[in-house]
Amino acid sequence: MMIDLSGKTALVTGGASGIGRGICLVLAGQGAELVVADINLEGARSVASEVQDSGETAISVGVDVTDRDSVIAMTEVALEQFGKIDVLVNDAGIIGVSQWWERETPSDEDWAQVYAVNARGMVITSEIVSGNMKARNFGKIINIASIAARQGSPDIPHYNASKAAVVSWTQSNAAQLAPHNINVNAICPGLLWTPMFEALVKRRANFGSPGLDSKELAGRELFEKIVEETIPMKKEQTPEDIGKMTAFLASDDAHNITGQAINVDGGRRMN
């Protein structure tokens, strides 16, 4: 059954590529008006054009989610264009700073920047955008976490910790905003072949993949081995899979779901 998001405005941070792009395309396909936001403005424009070419409505805007003034400016552009924000998707995220995959141990800068974007950036964006939602006594906030939030990892502990913070914030923010009829949930994607995972397999090709004899493998071949050996359903996830769950949580059908972190991972982590 198709979810109907007609008349809803959705703002997606990190919308220029990977999971964010998939979310934008799915939401637009369900009738939502899109604000594609990203620090990579050229990429955001490309995705917005893709949505427009399909006959749906979208605008692009540049944003640095770690900068409160930038987030305020993004929100003002969205409100000027559409008058309201019904759905906020916090997808902006990083796994390290430049060449992070060449370091066996995350640097102080890796830790600081990953937390600044993945955790604090999500909080700043939610605080600012939820102001419009509170005024209207309606809203849906969907935070993109990761199955990395569910269990520690020896190779990307900074990323795991930041995504665990996303799940914790989701619960706290859901309690804060429930009196305003605002639903706050998280999605924990599994294994997706995105630019971020491409970089991760570079690192694992250099230093090994936890639990796998994989030093002879690289790129897509290593990714497929990880999928085969760690996912019960033996298949990778896609950005569109995450988009479909996002669309459900953004819909009226999910009006009584809040404070949850839902895995979309082929059964890799079962809660």
C-alpha positions, 0 to 999 in steps of 0.5 A: 500500500502506498503511503500518502505524504501529499501536502507534507513538507519534509526537510532532509539533512545529508540529502546529497548522497547515499542514504539521504538521497534514497530517503529524498527520492522515496519521500518525494515519490510518496508526494512530499515536498522536499527540502534537500539540505547538505553541506555539499550544496552541489550534491543537494542541487543534483538530488533536488533536480532529480526530484523535480525531473520526476514531477515532484517538488523540491528545493536545495539548501546548503547547511552545516549542521554543526553551525547553529546560524547555518541551521537557522538560515536553512530553516528560514529558507524552508519556511519561506518556501513552504510555510511549514515543516512537517517532517525532519529527517536528521541524516547528516553524518560522517565516520571520520575526517580526511583519510580516516580509513588510513588510521588504525586508531581514530584521532582526536579530530575524528572523535570531535568531528564525528560527535559534532556532526552525528550527535550535536548537529542532530540536536541543534537541528532538532531544537531549531526545526521543532520550534515550527512543529511545536507552534503547530502541535504537529511534527515527525522527526526521524533520526538516522542512527545505525546498527553500529549503535547496538554493539561496540566495534574495535575498528570504528568505536567513535562512530559506534558511540556517536550513533548510540548517542543518536538512539539515546537522544531520540528517546529523550527528545521523544519524551520532551516533544510528546506533549506537542504531538511530535513523534521522534523515532530513529532508524538503524540501517544495516549494511548499505553500499554507499560512499561511507561504506566504500571508505569503511571497506578501504579501512578494513582492507588495510587493517582487517575486518572484525571476525572475518578473514578478509585481508585478501579482499577489498571493495565490493567483494569485501562488502559482499563477504561481510553481508554473506557472513553477518546478515541472516537474510543474506542480502544487503540493504539499500537507501530506498529500504531506509527511505521506505521506513522513513516514509512510514514513520513520517505518515499518519499510520505511525501516529502512535509510535515514538521513542523507538529505534527500528533496525532495517538490517536483514536481521543482523541485530535483533532487539 
